[in-house]
Amino acid sequence: MPEELDRAELERSIAAVWRIESAKLIAVLARMLRDVGQAEELAQDALIAALETWPRDGLPDKPGAWLMTTAKHKALDRLRQLAMQARKHEELGQDLQAQEALVVPDFVDGLDDKRADDIGDDLLRLIFTACHPVLSTEARVALTLKLLGGLSTAEIARAFLAPEPTIAQRIVRAKRSLQAAKVPFEVPQAAARAERLASVLEVIYLIFNEGYSATAGEDWVRPALCEEAQRLGRVLAELSADDPEVHGLVALMEIQASRLHARVDAEGRPVLLMQQDRGRWDQLLIRRGLAALARAEALGKEPGPYLLQAGMAACHARARRPEDTDWPRIVAYYDALAQLQPNAVVLLNRAVAVGMASGPGFGPAAALELVEPLRQEPALQNYHWLPSVRGDLLAKLGREAEAQAEFERAAALTRNGRERALLLARAAAMGSGGGGALRH
């Protein structure tokens, strides 16, 4: 029994090492092989070797370095096989020698600064490859979680409430698409980098948002997805230190994640922003978020969408009480965001902020005037947030029967069980003269 327990503990340690090191392995192997699919396959082979060797020999002092050395040797074997099959020994000789030079006898003693920089470059290449616009958004998200998050196909399927075969096929097709499109394993040149970086940030934020407010299922939040997105954002911030939008996204995620524990009660039911116990907000994450926001602002560049949203999140984080929130400033942030992203969702959220603020031009009545034309927007026809917002504003104006109908409509549109229950409860409260403030 003790041996079984030791093995179980070792397997947990191997799983933890894999989660931390897998992206580095795949990134380095992808540079060597110029094929993301083969890189992941050989990284998995290195993991299998660890599962076979470490229970017998014990956990190495530096398991990450052990995995890297093993994986590189397997990649070199693959390159030799390819060279022999193609009968191009002479042509590939120099390439093989260059690759062999990467595996040095003292590698297991650790990585020096030069190699650490190389791995950083490889990680950046892998991020840009996994998030390439040639792939669908769904494929980018799944591939990023697989290659960079170290999540298994089953874990990704559970997170997004999708059948495991569907996720598996999505990942396989993504790898084939990258290969068919001959996507180079590289960081794009300056001209194309901004567009590609936007795709990378979008994927990371999509992962975070799915964890922060789950689209479907019975869980209101999925903290593990938020943590993966935060980790990816932090890695990207180290690799792209001069980009304010990267730091802005990190700031936004850290501050938003600080509220996760307060967003649900002991039964897992949603707790809206204005009712949350702010003493449960994670102050460490808030400090990290504000520090990332300061780094972004210190770069002195025009703020982009993520930096503006981080500014809004900071307004909430700095308010000790809900009534201390600087809503007019949040409205100003939305004004700037609407200039960059003039879409209906931004305008709807701006209306929420207008409804929460007080003073001339603010308040529920002013907000409702802004919401009414948005009811004709095609993009919002099946968006449950629209009737949720309208129901809240109607409730504040004492129009309870109309508010009840809107909350019921919102409940019918959402696919999240916890959110549906909340909206139905708000609808029932309208019938009994109750209400409550909607989250922002």
NUVOTOR-835580 format. One record per residue (C-alpha): x, y, z; residue number from 1. Coordinates in steps of 0.2 Angstrom, whole numbers, plus 5000, padded with zeros to 4 digits. Each point is the difference from the previous one (the first is absolute). Layout:
% NUVOTOR-835580
[[X,Y,Z],NUM]
...
//
This chain:
% NUVOTOR-835580
[[5000,5000,5000],1]
[[5014,5013,5004],2]
[[5008,4996,4983],3]
[[4983,5003,4991],4]
[[4998,5017,5010],5]
[[5018,5005,4995],6]
[[4996,4996,4982],7]
[[4984,5010,5001],8]
[[5009,5015,5007],9]
[[5014,4998,4986],10]
[[4986,5000,4987],11]
[[4993,5015,5007],12]
[[5017,5008,5000],13]
[[5003,4995,4982],14]
[[4983,5007,4995],15]
[[5005,5017,5008],16]
[[5016,5000,4991],17]
[[4992,4997,4984],18]
[[4988,5014,5002],19]
[[5014,5012,5003],20]
[[5013,4994,4988],21]
[[4989,4993,4985],22]
[[4999,5016,4991],23]
[[5019,5003,5000],24]
[[5003,4982,4994],25]
[[4987,5002,4985],26]
[[5007,5018,4996],27]
[[5018,4994,4999],28]
[[4995,4984,4990],29]
[[4990,5010,4988],30]
[[5015,5011,4996],31]
[[5010,4984,4997],32]
[[4987,4991,4990],33]
[[4990,5014,4992],34]
[[4984,4990,5004],35]
[[4989,5004,5015],36]
[[4992,4983,4999],37]
[[5016,4990,5000],38]
[[5007,5011,5014],39]
[[4985,4996,5011],40]
[[5001,4981,4996],41]
[[5019,5000,5005],42]
[[4996,5010,5016],43]
[[4988,4987,5004],44]
[[5013,4986,4997],45]
[[5011,5009,5012],46]
[[4986,5000,5013],47]
[[4998,4981,4997],48]
[[5018,4998,5003],49]
[[4999,5009,5016],50]
[[4985,4990,5006],51]
[[5010,4984,4996],52]
[[5017,5006,5007],53]
[[4996,5011,5015],54]
[[4991,4987,5011],55]
[[5015,4989,4998],56]
[[5014,5013,5002],57]
[[4991,5013,5010],58]
[[4996,5018,4996],59]
[[5015,5009,4992],60]
[[5007,5016,5009],61]
[[4995,5010,4985],62]
[[4985,4991,4991],63]
[[4997,5014,4988],64]
[[5018,4998,4993],65]
[[4998,4981,5000],66]
[[4985,5001,4989],67]
[[5008,5013,4988],68]
[[5015,4990,4998],69]
[[4990,4984,4996],70]
[[4988,5009,4989],71]
[[5015,5008,4990],72]
[[5008,4983,4998],73]
[[4983,4993,4993],74]
[[4999,5015,4988],75]
[[5018,4996,4994],76]
[[4995,4982,4997],77]
[[4985,5006,4990],78]
[[5011,5012,4989],79]
[[5012,4986,4997],80]
[[4986,4988,4994],81]
[[4993,5014,4989],82]
[[5017,5003,4993],83]
[[5003,4981,4996],84]
[[4983,4999,4992],85]
[[5002,5014,4989],86]
[[5018,4994,4995],87]
[[5007,5018,5003],88]
[[5013,4996,5013],89]
[[5012,5013,4993],90]
[[4988,5014,4999],91]
[[4993,4998,5017],92]
[[5017,4996,5008],93]
[[5003,5018,5005],94]
[[4983,5002,5007],95]
[[5001,4984,5011],96]
[[5017,5006,5006],97]
[[4992,5017,5005],98]
[[4986,4991,5009],99]
[[5012,4988,5009],100]
[[5009,5015,5007],101]
[[4985,5005,5010],102]
[[5001,4984,5010],103]
[[5016,5002,5011],104]
[[5007,4989,5014],105]
[[4997,5012,5014],106]
[[4982,5004,4994],107]
[[4992,4991,5015],108]
[[5010,5012,5011],109]
[[4988,5014,4995],110]
[[4997,5013,4987],111]
[[5012,5015,4999],112]
[[4993,5017,4995],113]
[[5003,4997,4981],114]
[[4989,4984,5000],115]
[[4987,5008,5011],116]
[[4999,5014,4987],117]
[[4998,4987,4986],118]
[[4986,4991,5009],119]
[[4991,5017,5002],120]
[[5002,5003,4981],121]
[[4993,4983,4997],122]
[[4985,5002,5012],123]
[[4996,5017,4991],124]
[[5001,4991,4983],125]
[[4988,4986,5007],126]
[[4988,5013,5006],127]
[[4999,5008,4983],128]
[[4998,4984,4991],129]
[[4987,4993,5011],130]
[[4990,5016,4999],131]
[[5002,5002,4981],132]
[[4985,5008,4991],133]
[[5000,4986,4987],134]
[[4991,4990,5014],135]
[[4982,5002,5006],136]
[[4998,5009,5017],137]
[[4995,4983,5008],138]
[[5015,4991,4992],139]
[[5012,5014,5007],140]
[[4993,4998,5017],141]
[[5000,4981,5001],142]
[[5018,4999,4992],143]
[[5007,5014,5012],144]
[[4993,4991,5015],145]
[[5007,4984,4994],146]
[[5018,5006,4995],147]
[[5002,5014,5012],148]
[[4989,4996,5014],149]
[[5005,4982,5001],150]
[[4982,4995,5002],151]
[[4994,4983,4994],152]
[[4987,4998,4987],153]
[[4988,4994,5013],154]
[[5003,5015,5011],155]
[[4997,5012,4986],156]
[[4984,4991,4996],157]
[[4994,5001,5018],158]
[[5004,5018,5001],159]
[[4990,5005,4984],160]
[[4986,4986,5003],161]
[[5004,4993,4983],162]
[[5002,4981,4995],163]
[[5018,4994,5002],164]
[[5000,4993,4982],165]
[[4994,5018,4994],166]
[[5015,5008,5009],167]
[[5012,4987,4994],168]
[[4995,5002,4982],169]
[[5001,5019,5002],170]
[[5018,4999,5005],171]
[[5004,4987,4987],172]
[[4993,5011,4986],173]
[[5009,5016,5007],174]
[[5017,4991,4999],175]
[[4996,4994,4982],176]
[[4994,5018,4995],177]
[[5016,5007,5007],178]
[[5010,4988,4990],179]
[[4990,5002,4984],180]
[[5001,5018,5001],181]
[[5019,4999,5003],182]
[[4999,5012,5014],183]
[[5018,5004,5005],184]
[[5005,4997,5018],185]
[[5006,5017,5003],186]
[[4995,5017,5008],187]
[[4993,5011,4987],188]
[[5009,5015,4993],189]
[[4995,5017,5007],190]
[[4988,5003,4986],191]
[[4989,4985,5004],192]
[[5004,4998,5018],193]
[[4987,5012,5006],194]
[[4986,4991,4991],195]
[[5006,4983,5006],196]
[[5002,5006,5018],197]
[[4982,5006,5000],198]
[[4996,4982,4996],199]
[[5011,4993,5014],200]
[[4992,5012,5013],201]
[[4982,4996,4994],202]
[[5003,4981,5003],203]
[[5007,5003,5017],204]
[[4986,5011,5005],205]
[[4987,4988,4993],206]
[[5007,4986,5011],207]
[[5000,5012,5015],208]
[[4982,5006,4997],209]
[[4994,4982,4998],210]
[[5007,4997,5018],211]
[[4993,5016,5007],212]
[[4983,4998,4993],213]
[[4996,4983,4993],214]
[[4990,5000,4984],215]
[[4991,4984,5004],216]
[[4998,4987,5013],217]
[[4997,5000,5019],218]
[[5015,5009,5006],219]
[[5000,5019,5001],220]
[[5019,5001,5000],221]
[[5014,4988,4995],222]
[[5015,5007,5009],223]
[[5012,4988,4991],224]
[[4997,5008,4983],225]
[[5003,5017,5008],226]
[[5017,4994,5007],227]
[[5006,4993,4984],228]
[[4996,5016,4991],229]
[[5008,5010,5013],230]
[[5016,4989,4999],231]
[[5000,5002,4981],232]
[[4998,5019,5002],233]
[[5015,5001,5012],234]
[[5011,4990,4988],235]
[[4995,5011,4986],236]
[[5003,5015,5010],237]
[[5018,4994,5004],238]
[[5003,4997,4982],239]
[[4992,5016,4993],240]
[[5005,5013,5014],241]
[[4998,5015,4989],242]
[[4982,4997,4995],243]
[[4987,5010,5010],244]
[[4986,4989,4995],245]
[[5008,4984,5006],246]
[[5002,5008,5017],247]
[[4983,5007,4999],248]
[[4993,4983,4997],249]
[[5010,4993,5015],250]
[[4993,5014,5011],251]
[[4982,4997,4994],252]
[[5001,4981,5004],253]
[[5009,5002,5017],254]
[[4988,5013,5006],255]
[[4985,4990,4994],256]
[[5006,4984,5007],257]
[[5002,5008,5017],258]
[[4981,5000,5001],259]
[[4998,4981,4996],260]
[[4997,4994,5018],261]
[[4988,5014,5003],262]
[[4990,4996,4984],263]
[[4992,4985,5007],264]
[[4992,4995,5017],265]
[[5003,4984,5010],266]
[[4988,4991,4989],267]
[[5008,5006,4984],268]
[[4986,5012,4996],269]
[[5005,5017,4991],270]
[[5003,5015,5011],271]
[[4998,5016,4990],272]
[[5013,5014,5001],273]
[[4991,5012,5010],274]
[[4996,4987,5013],275]
[[5017,4992,5001],276]
[[5010,5000,5017],277]
[[5015,5010,4994],278]
[[5010,4994,5015],279]
[[5000,4983,4990],280]
[[5009,5008,4985],281]
[[5018,4994,4998],282]
[[5011,5015,5004],283]
[[5015,4992,4994],284]
[[4992,4998,4982],285]
[[4994,5018,5001],286]
[[5018,5006,5004],287]
[[5007,4990,4986],288]
[[4986,5007,4988],289]
[[5003,5018,5005],290]
[[5019,4997,4998],291]
[[4997,4993,4982],292]
[[4989,5015,4997],293]
[[5013,5012,5006],294]
[[5013,4991,4988],295]
[[4988,5002,4985],296]
[[4997,5019,5004],297]
[[5018,5003,5002],298]
[[5004,4995,4982],299]
[[4991,5016,4995],300]
[[4991,4993,4985],301]
[[4982,5003,4995],302]
[[4989,4988,5010],303]
[[4992,4985,4991],304]
[[4985,4990,5005],305]
[[5008,4989,5013],306]
[[5008,5015,5009],307]
[[4984,5010,5000],308]
[[4990,4985,5007],309]
[[5014,4998,5013],310]
[[4997,5018,5005],311]
[[4982,4996,5003],312]
[[5004,4985,5011],313]
[[5012,5011,5010],314]
[[4986,5012,5004],315]
[[4991,4985,5008],316]
[[5015,4993,5009],317]
[[5004,5017,5007],318]
[[4982,5003,5007],319]
[[4999,4994,5018],320]
[[4981,5000,4999],321]
[[4988,4998,4985],322]
[[4994,5018,5002],323]
[[5018,5006,4999],324]
[[5002,4994,4982],325]
[[5005,5014,4988],326]
[[4986,4996,4987],327]
[[5002,5016,4990],328]
[[5019,4995,4997],329]
[[4994,4983,4994],330]
[[4988,5008,4988],331]
[[5015,5011,4994],332]
[[5010,4984,4997],333]
[[4985,4992,4990],334]
[[5000,5016,4990],335]
[[5018,4997,4995],336]
[[4997,4982,4997],337]
[[4985,5003,4989],338]
[[5012,5011,4989],339]
[[5011,4984,4998],340]
[[4986,4987,4999],341]
[[4984,5008,4995],342]
[[4989,4985,5003],343]
[[4983,4996,5008],344]
[[5008,4990,5015],345]
[[5011,5015,5005],346]
[[4985,5012,4998],347]
[[4989,4989,5011],348]
[[5014,4999,5014],349]
[[5002,5019,4999],350]
[[4981,5001,5003],351]
[[5002,4990,5016],352]
[[5013,5012,5006],353]
[[4989,5015,4996],354]
[[4986,4992,5010],355]
[[5012,4997,5015],356]
[[5006,5018,5000],357]
[[4991,5015,5007],358]
[[4999,5018,4994],359]
[[4994,5009,4985],360]
[[4999,4988,4985],361]
[[5002,4985,5011],362]
[[4988,4988,5009],363]
[[4988,4986,4995],364]
[[4989,5010,4989],365]
[[5015,5007,4990],366]
[[5007,4982,4998],367]
[[4983,4993,4994],368]
[[5000,5013,4986],369]
[[5017,4994,4995],370]
[[4994,4982,5000],371]
[[4984,5001,4990],372]
[[5008,5002,4983],373]
[[5012,4986,5004],374]
[[4985,4988,5000],375]
[[5000,5001,4981],376]
[[5018,4995,4999],377]
[[5002,4983,4991],378]
[[5015,4995,5010],379]
[[4990,5002,5016],380]
[[4984,4990,4995],381]
[[5005,4985,5010],382]
[[5011,5008,5012],383]
[[4993,4997,5018],384]
[[5009,5015,5007],385]
[[4989,5012,4990],386]
[[4984,4995,5009],387]
[[5009,4998,5016],388]
[[5006,5018,4999],389]
[[4983,5007,4995],390]
[[4991,4990,5014],391]
[[5012,5008,5013],392]
[[4997,5017,4993],393]
[[4981,4998,5000],394]
[[5000,4993,5017],395]
[[5009,5015,5006],396]
[[4987,5011,4992],397]
[[4986,4991,5009],398]
[[4994,4991,4984],399]
[[4999,4983,5008],400]
[[4989,4991,4988],401]
[[5011,5005,4985],402]
[[5016,4995,5010],403]
[[4993,4983,5004],404]
[[4997,4996,4982],405]
[[5017,5006,4995],406]
[[5008,4989,5014],407]
[[4990,4985,4994],408]
[[5006,5003,4982],409]
[[5018,5001,5006],410]
[[4998,4984,5009],411]
[[4994,4991,4985],412]
[[5015,5006,4990],413]
[[5014,4996,5012],414]
[[5008,4982,4999],415]
[[5007,5001,5017],416]
[[4990,4992,5013],417]
[[5006,5011,5015],418]
[[4996,5016,4990],419]
[[4983,4993,4995],420]
[[4995,4997,5018],421]
[[5006,5017,5005],422]
[[4990,5009,4986],423]
[[4984,4990,5004],424]
[[5002,5005,5018],425]
[[5001,5018,4995],426]
[[4985,4998,4990],427]
[[4990,4992,5014],428]
[[5006,5014,5011],429]
[[4992,5013,4989],430]
[[4984,4991,5003],431]
[[5002,5003,5019],432]
[[5006,5017,4999],433]
[[5019,4996,5001],434]
[[5015,5004,4989],435]
[[5018,5003,5002],436]
[[5014,5007,4991],437]
[[5007,4991,4984],438]
[[5019,4997,5000],439]
[[5011,5011,4989],440]
//
